[in-house]
């Protein structure tokens, strides 16, 4: 269900277990450099001149092996910082041991690599990217291809590092697997989602209560409700402000709709929750002191697994709950939860998700092309499924509905969050178009996405 994501320390541990280590390091370097050369020739078969920019560490050693193998193949491959006029640049400056900001001379060399017209092949990961976090503190190579060794590194999967890696190829250099703290979600996760089976009723198949949909934002709640149904929930109730009821009646055919007034909201919604197996609160709910208090009161009173999204996250403070809580912020929403700004979150996504999970004692699903699922204990899971076309309004509401359906079916919250991220991304990949995608396009693709 998960692939390993390695940090720098975990890669060192894997290398240390190789027979004869450290005397066998040249053998590993030979395999790594050969893999880089082979992948570079495969990706750029017309290239004749390679500039191999090598640092002083083992990454540079890999680059020097690659240069030699390229020369043995009859190509012009120089170990040089001069990249102008070459057909391909091999970036072998920094490897997994790098962290922080490159020194000025190295930063200048990285900028020259990026200014080159030639495609760039990075060795293990782009120079300037932190292998363990994906953070980029200064200049970093913009690679077209990264040949990483043994397994994926956190730094080529988590942003902003992932945006520097280009296409990533994993090369086997003969190391054994070791346990890793962080993992990548795979489609096998969807096998644990219990789809409707003989003997189920609409309630045992998963009953979801969606709360939101103030006037002007009814579409958000409707998308969440429809997504829950398409994610195989047997029953969905949709609770909206009374003035929105006539609108959602036309938007969602299969859900049971109920309107609530400001003075009766808590009792009305709590009554609906008695038949539900999971709560989704926030899509189109609206903000303000009244809504903030309503969110807190509902979360304290309703003893159901809850997905807290969108407006329900606004000015949310930690609270104690017996039932599971899953927060699903984007970078801006998570920044407000931590009292920081979205730029800091985008630069430190792994740390930000984990800090929020610890602060709220909840599972946190930080949305993005590298959706991060963090739990109060343990490492994170990264889901990098889905095309860039999903960056459009309303797709987060669809994700909320899928996640609520999976919680209602009884999945453990972190597993439900990971599986929902995969299903959501796969639905996007199944679309026949990329331009002009809107959130509702995903709905009909969800059932096919649930097939592992």
C-alpha positions as CSV (number, residue, x, y, z in Angstrom):
1,X,0.0,0.0,0.0
2,X,3.0,2.3,0.5
3,X,6.4,2.8,-1.1
4,X,9.4,3.9,1.0
5,X,10.6,7.5,0.9
6,X,14.1,7.8,2.1
7,X,15.8,10.5,4.1
8,X,19.5,11.1,4.0
9,X,20.1,9.2,7.2
10,X,18.1,6.3,6.0
11,X,20.1,6.1,2.8
12,X,23.3,6.1,4.8
13,X,21.9,3.2,6.9
14,X,21.0,1.3,3.7
15,X,24.5,1.8,2.3
16,X,26.1,0.8,5.6
17,X,24.4,-2.6,5.3
18,X,25.9,-3.3,2.0
19,X,28.5,-6.1,2.2
20,X,32.0,-4.9,2.8
21,X,31.0,-1.3,3.5
22,X,32.8,1.1,3.5
23,X,35.4,-0.6,1.4
24,X,32.7,-1.4,-1.1
25,X,31.7,2.2,-1.7
26,X,33.6,2.3,-5.1
27,X,31.4,-0.6,-6.2
28,X,28.2,1.3,-5.3
29,X,29.6,4.4,-7.0
30,X,30.4,2.5,-10.2
31,X,26.8,1.2,-10.3
32,X,25.3,4.6,-9.6
33,X,27.4,6.5,-12.2
34,X,26.8,3.8,-14.8
35,X,23.0,4.2,-14.2
36,X,23.2,7.9,-14.7
37,X,25.2,7.6,-17.9
38,X,22.8,5.0,-19.3
39,X,19.7,7.0,-18.4
40,X,21.2,10.2,-19.9
41,X,22.0,8.4,-23.2
42,X,18.5,6.9,-23.2
43,X,16.8,10.2,-22.6
44,X,18.9,12.2,-25.0
45,X,20.1,9.8,-27.8
46,X,21.2,12.6,-30.1
47,X,23.4,14.2,-27.5
48,X,27.2,14.1,-28.2
49,X,28.7,16.5,-25.7
50,X,28.2,16.2,-22.0
51,X,29.3,18.6,-19.3
52,X,29.6,16.8,-16.0
53,X,29.6,19.3,-13.1
54,X,31.1,17.4,-10.2
55,X,31.4,18.3,-6.5
56,X,33.9,16.9,-4.1
57,X,31.8,14.3,-2.3
58,X,30.4,11.0,-3.3
59,X,27.8,12.6,-5.6
60,X,30.7,14.1,-7.5
61,X,32.3,10.6,-7.6
62,X,29.1,9.3,-9.2
63,X,29.3,12.1,-11.7
64,X,32.9,11.2,-12.6
65,X,32.0,7.6,-13.1
66,X,29.1,8.7,-15.4
67,X,31.6,10.9,-17.4
68,X,33.9,7.9,-17.9
69,X,31.1,5.6,-19.0
70,X,29.9,8.2,-21.5
71,X,33.4,8.5,-22.9
72,X,33.6,4.7,-23.1
73,X,30.5,4.9,-25.2
74,X,32.3,7.1,-27.7
75,X,30.8,10.4,-26.5
76,X,32.5,13.7,-25.4
77,X,32.1,13.9,-21.6
78,X,34.1,16.4,-19.7
79,X,34.3,17.0,-15.9
80,X,34.0,20.7,-16.0
81,X,32.1,23.7,-14.5
82,X,31.8,25.1,-18.0
83,X,28.4,24.2,-19.3
84,X,28.0,26.5,-22.3
85,X,27.8,24.8,-25.6
86,X,27.2,21.3,-24.3
87,X,24.2,19.1,-25.3
88,X,23.5,17.8,-21.8
89,X,24.6,18.9,-18.3
90,X,25.2,16.2,-15.6
91,X,24.5,17.8,-12.2
92,X,26.7,16.0,-9.7
93,X,27.4,18.9,-7.3
94,X,25.5,17.9,-4.1
95,X,23.9,14.6,-3.0
96,X,21.8,13.4,-0.1
97,X,24.3,14.8,2.4
98,X,23.5,18.4,1.5
99,X,21.3,20.7,3.6
100,X,20.9,24.4,4.0
101,X,22.0,27.0,1.5
102,X,24.8,26.6,-1.1
103,X,27.9,28.7,-0.6
104,X,28.1,31.7,-3.0
105,X,30.5,29.9,-5.4
106,X,28.3,26.9,-5.6
107,X,25.2,29.0,-5.9
108,X,26.8,30.8,-8.9
109,X,27.5,27.5,-10.5
110,X,24.0,26.3,-10.0
111,X,22.7,29.5,-11.6
112,X,25.0,28.9,-14.6
113,X,23.6,25.4,-15.0
114,X,20.0,26.7,-14.9
115,X,20.9,29.4,-17.4
116,X,22.2,26.8,-19.9
117,X,20.1,25.9,-22.8
118,X,21.0,22.3,-22.4
119,X,18.8,19.7,-20.6
120,X,20.0,18.8,-17.1
121,X,20.3,15.3,-15.6
122,X,20.7,15.4,-11.8
123,X,22.5,12.7,-9.9
124,X,20.4,11.3,-7.1
125,X,18.6,14.7,-6.6
126,X,18.9,18.2,-7.9
127,X,21.8,20.1,-6.2
128,X,20.5,22.5,-3.6
129,X,17.5,20.4,-2.6
130,X,17.4,18.9,0.9
131,X,16.9,15.1,0.4
132,X,15.2,14.6,3.8
133,X,12.6,17.4,3.5
134,X,12.3,18.8,0.0
135,X,13.2,22.2,1.3
136,X,15.2,24.6,-0.9
137,X,17.0,27.3,1.2
138,X,18.8,28.9,-1.7
139,X,19.8,28.2,-5.3
140,X,18.8,24.8,-6.7
141,X,19.3,23.1,-10.0
142,X,16.2,22.8,-12.2
143,X,16.6,19.3,-13.6
144,X,14.8,17.8,-16.5
145,X,15.7,14.3,-15.4
146,X,16.8,13.0,-11.9
147,X,18.3,9.6,-11.6
148,X,17.9,8.7,-8.0
149,X,19.4,5.6,-6.4
150,X,17.8,2.7,-4.6
151,X,14.5,4.4,-3.9
152,X,12.7,7.7,-4.0
153,X,14.0,10.4,-1.6
154,X,11.6,12.6,0.3
155,X,13.2,15.6,-1.4
156,X,12.2,14.6,-5.0
157,X,8.5,14.0,-3.9
158,X,7.8,16.8,-1.5
159,X,7.6,20.4,-2.7
160,X,9.4,22.6,-3.4
161,X,12.1,20.0,-4.1
162,X,9.7,18.1,-6.4
163,X,9.4,21.1,-8.7
164,X,13.2,21.0,-9.3
165,X,13.4,17.3,-10.1
166,X,11.8,16.9,-13.4
167,X,11.1,13.3,-14.4
168,X,12.5,11.0,-11.8
169,X,13.9,7.5,-12.5
170,X,14.9,5.1,-9.7
171,X,18.0,3.1,-10.4
172,X,18.7,-0.2,-8.5
173,X,22.3,-0.2,-7.2
174,X,21.9,-3.4,-5.1
175,X,21.0,-2.1,-1.7
176,X,18.7,-3.8,0.7
177,X,15.6,-2.0,1.9
178,X,15.5,-0.5,5.4
179,X,12.6,0.8,7.4
180,X,11.7,4.4,6.5
181,X,9.8,7.0,8.5
182,X,8.0,8.5,5.6
183,X,6.1,6.7,2.8
184,X,4.4,7.3,-0.5
185,X,0.8,6.2,-1.0
186,X,0.1,3.7,-3.8
187,X,-3.1,2.6,-5.5
188,X,-3.0,-0.6,-3.4
189,X,-4.5,1.5,-0.6
190,X,-7.8,1.4,-2.4
191,X,-8.1,-2.3,-1.8
192,X,-8.8,-1.6,1.8
193,X,-11.9,0.6,1.1
194,X,-14.9,-1.6,1.8
195,X,-17.3,-1.3,-1.1
196,X,-20.9,-2.2,-0.7
197,X,-21.4,-5.9,-0.4
198,X,-24.3,-8.4,0.1
199,X,-26.0,-7.8,3.4
200,X,-25.3,-4.0,3.5
201,X,-27.9,-1.4,4.1
202,X,-27.6,2.2,3.1
203,X,-26.4,3.0,6.6
204,X,-23.9,0.1,7.0
205,X,-22.4,1.0,3.6
206,X,-21.5,4.4,5.0
207,X,-23.7,7.3,6.1
208,X,-22.3,10.8,5.8
209,X,-23.5,14.2,7.1
210,X,-22.3,17.2,5.2
211,X,-22.7,20.6,6.9
212,X,-22.2,23.8,4.9
213,X,-23.6,25.6,1.9
214,X,-24.5,29.1,2.8
215,X,-26.1,31.3,0.1
216,X,-23.6,31.9,-2.7
217,X,-21.5,28.9,-1.8
218,X,-24.1,26.1,-2.1
219,X,-22.0,24.4,-4.8
220,X,-19.2,23.5,-2.3
221,X,-21.5,21.6,0.0
222,X,-23.2,20.0,-3.0
223,X,-19.9,18.8,-4.5
224,X,-18.9,17.2,-1.1
225,X,-22.3,15.4,-0.8
226,X,-22.2,14.2,-4.4
227,X,-18.5,13.0,-4.0
228,X,-19.4,11.1,-0.9
229,X,-22.1,9.3,-2.8
230,X,-19.8,8.5,-5.7
231,X,-17.2,7.3,-3.2
232,X,-19.7,4.5,-2.4
233,X,-21.4,6.0,0.7
234,X,-24.9,4.5,1.0
235,X,-26.5,7.5,2.6
236,X,-25.7,11.2,2.6
237,X,-27.5,13.9,4.5
238,X,-26.9,17.6,3.6
239,X,-27.5,20.2,6.2
240,X,-27.6,23.8,5.0
241,X,-28.9,27.2,6.1
242,X,-32.6,27.3,5.5
243,X,-32.3,30.0,2.8
244,X,-30.1,27.6,0.8
245,X,-32.4,24.7,0.9
246,X,-34.3,25.3,-2.3
247,X,-31.0,25.7,-4.2
248,X,-29.4,22.4,-3.0
249,X,-32.7,20.6,-3.7
250,X,-31.9,21.1,-7.4
251,X,-28.1,20.4,-7.1
252,X,-28.1,17.0,-5.3
253,X,-30.8,14.5,-6.2
254,X,-29.9,11.6,-4.0
255,X,-29.0,13.2,-0.7
256,X,-31.5,14.0,2.1
257,X,-31.6,17.8,2.5
258,X,-32.4,19.7,5.7
259,X,-32.4,23.4,6.3
260,X,-31.4,25.0,9.6
261,X,-31.8,28.4,11.2
262,X,-29.2,30.2,13.2
263,X,-31.0,29.6,16.5
264,X,-31.7,25.9,15.9
265,X,-28.6,24.9,14.0
266,X,-26.9,22.9,16.8
267,X,-30.0,20.8,17.7
268,X,-31.0,20.3,14.1
269,X,-27.6,19.1,12.9
270,X,-26.9,17.0,16.0
271,X,-30.2,15.2,15.4
272,X,-29.2,14.5,11.8
273,X,-25.8,13.1,13.1
274,X,-27.6,10.3,15.0
275,X,-27.9,8.4,11.7
276,X,-24.5,9.2,10.3
277,X,-21.2,7.5,10.5
278,X,-19.0,10.5,9.7
279,X,-19.3,14.3,9.6
280,X,-18.0,16.6,6.9
281,X,-18.1,20.2,8.0
282,X,-17.0,23.4,6.3
283,X,-17.6,23.4,2.5
284,X,-19.3,26.7,1.9
285,X,-20.3,27.1,5.5
286,X,-19.3,30.8,5.8
287,X,-17.3,32.6,8.3
288,X,-17.9,34.9,11.3
289,X,-18.2,34.5,15.0
290,X,-21.5,32.6,14.8
291,X,-20.1,30.0,12.4
292,X,-16.9,29.6,14.4
293,X,-18.9,28.9,17.5
294,X,-21.1,26.5,15.7
295,X,-18.2,24.5,14.3
296,X,-16.7,24.2,17.8
297,X,-20.0,23.1,19.4
298,X,-20.7,20.6,16.7
299,X,-17.2,19.0,17.0
300,X,-17.5,18.9,20.8
301,X,-21.0,17.4,20.8
302,X,-21.1,15.0,17.8
303,X,-19.1,11.9,18.6
304,X,-18.3,10.9,15.0
305,X,-15.2,10.9,12.9
306,X,-15.1,14.4,11.3
307,X,-13.5,16.0,8.3
308,X,-12.9,19.7,9.0
309,X,-12.5,21.7,5.8
310,X,-12.6,25.1,4.3
311,X,-14.6,27.7,6.4
312,X,-14.7,25.3,9.4
313,X,-10.9,25.7,9.6
314,X,-11.2,29.5,10.0
315,X,-9.9,30.5,13.4
316,X,-10.2,26.9,14.6
317,X,-8.5,26.3,17.9
318,X,-7.4,22.9,19.3
319,X,-10.2,21.0,21.1
320,X,-10.5,17.6,22.8
321,X,-12.6,14.9,20.9
322,X,-13.0,11.2,21.5
323,X,-13.7,10.6,17.8
324,X,-11.1,11.1,15.1
325,X,-10.6,14.4,13.5
326,X,-9.1,15.0,10.1
327,X,-8.2,18.6,9.0
328,X,-7.9,19.2,5.3
329,X,-6.3,22.6,4.7
330,X,-4.6,24.1,1.8
331,X,-1.4,26.1,2.4
332,X,-3.2,29.3,3.3
333,X,-5.6,27.7,5.7
334,X,-2.8,25.7,7.4
335,X,-0.7,28.9,7.7
336,X,-3.6,30.6,9.7
337,X,-3.8,27.5,11.9
338,X,-0.1,28.0,12.8
339,X,-0.1,31.7,12.9
340,X,2.3,32.1,10.0
341,X,2.1,32.8,6.3
342,X,1.5,30.6,3.2
343,X,5.0,31.3,1.9
344,X,6.5,29.7,5.0
345,X,4.2,26.7,4.7
346,X,5.0,26.2,1.0
347,X,8.7,26.3,1.8
348,X,8.4,23.8,4.7
349,X,5.5,21.6,3.8
350,X,6.6,18.5,5.7
351,X,7.4,20.4,8.9
352,X,4.2,22.5,8.6
353,X,1.9,19.5,8.3
354,X,3.6,17.7,11.2
355,X,3.4,20.8,13.5
356,X,-0.3,21.2,12.8
357,X,-1.0,17.6,13.5
358,X,0.8,17.8,16.8
359,X,-0.9,21.1,17.8
360,X,-4.4,19.8,17.0
361,X,-3.8,16.2,17.9
362,X,-5.5,15.3,14.6
363,X,-4.7,13.8,11.2
364,X,-3.8,16.6,8.8
365,X,-4.1,16.3,5.1
366,X,-2.2,19.2,3.5
367,X,-3.5,19.6,0.0
368,X,-1.2,20.1,-3.0
369,X,0.5,18.2,-5.9
370,X,2.3,16.5,-3.1
371,X,-0.6,16.0,-0.7
372,X,0.8,15.3,2.7
373,X,-1.0,13.2,5.4
374,X,0.5,13.7,8.9
375,X,-0.6,12.0,12.1
376,X,0.3,13.0,15.7
377,X,2.6,10.0,15.9
378,X,4.8,8.6,13.2
379,X,6.0,9.8,9.8
380,X,4.0,11.3,7.0
381,X,2.5,9.7,3.9
382,X,2.8,11.6,0.6
383,X,0.2,11.2,-2.2
384,X,1.5,12.6,-5.5
385,X,-1.4,11.3,-7.7
386,X,-3.3,13.6,-10.0
387,X,-2.6,16.1,-12.8
388,X,-2.0,19.8,-12.4
389,X,-5.5,20.3,-13.8
390,X,-6.9,19.6,-10.3
391,X,-5.7,23.1,-9.3
392,X,-9.2,24.6,-9.6
393,X,-12.0,25.7,-7.3
394,X,-14.1,23.0,-5.7
395,X,-11.8,20.0,-6.1
396,X,-11.0,20.2,-2.4
397,X,-14.7,19.9,-1.6
398,X,-14.8,16.7,-3.7
399,X,-11.8,15.4,-1.7
400,X,-13.7,16.2,1.5
401,X,-16.7,14.1,0.4
402,X,-14.5,11.1,-0.6
403,X,-12.7,11.2,2.7
404,X,-16.0,11.5,4.7
405,X,-17.3,8.4,2.9
406,X,-14.2,6.4,3.7
407,X,-14.4,7.4,7.4
408,X,-18.1,6.4,7.4
409,X,-17.1,3.0,6.1
410,X,-14.9,2.6,9.2
411,X,-11.4,3.2,7.8
412,X,-8.8,4.3,10.4
413,X,-8.5,8.1,9.9
414,X,-4.9,8.3,8.5
415,X,-5.6,5.4,6.1
416,X,-8.9,7.0,5.1
417,X,-7.1,10.3,4.4
418,X,-4.3,8.6,2.3
419,X,-6.8,6.5,0.4
420,X,-9.0,9.5,-0.3
421,X,-6.0,11.4,-1.7
422,X,-5.2,8.6,-4.0
423,X,-8.8,8.1,-5.2
424,X,-9.1,11.9,-5.8
425,X,-5.9,12.0,-7.8
426,X,-6.7,8.9,-9.8
427,X,-10.1,10.4,-10.7
428,X,-8.3,13.4,-12.1
429,X,-6.0,11.2,-14.1
430,X,-9.0,9.3,-15.6
431,X,-10.4,12.5,-17.1
432,X,-10.3,12.6,-20.9
433,X,-9.3,16.2,-20.9
434,X,-6.8,18.4,-19.1
435,X,-7.8,22.0,-20.2
436,X,-10.9,23.4,-18.6
437,X,-11.3,20.8,-15.8
438,X,-13.9,21.8,-13.3
439,X,-14.5,20.1,-10.0
440,X,-17.7,18.4,-11.0
441,X,-15.9,16.6,-13.8
442,X,-14.3,14.4,-11.1
443,X,-17.6,13.1,-9.7
444,X,-18.3,10.6,-12.5
445,X,-14.7,9.4,-12.5
446,X,-14.6,8.5,-8.8
447,X,-16.2,5.0,-9.1
448,X,-13.7,3.9,-11.7
449,X,-10.9,5.4,-9.6
450,X,-11.9,3.1,-6.7
451,X,-11.0,0.1,-8.8
452,X,-7.4,-0.8,-7.5
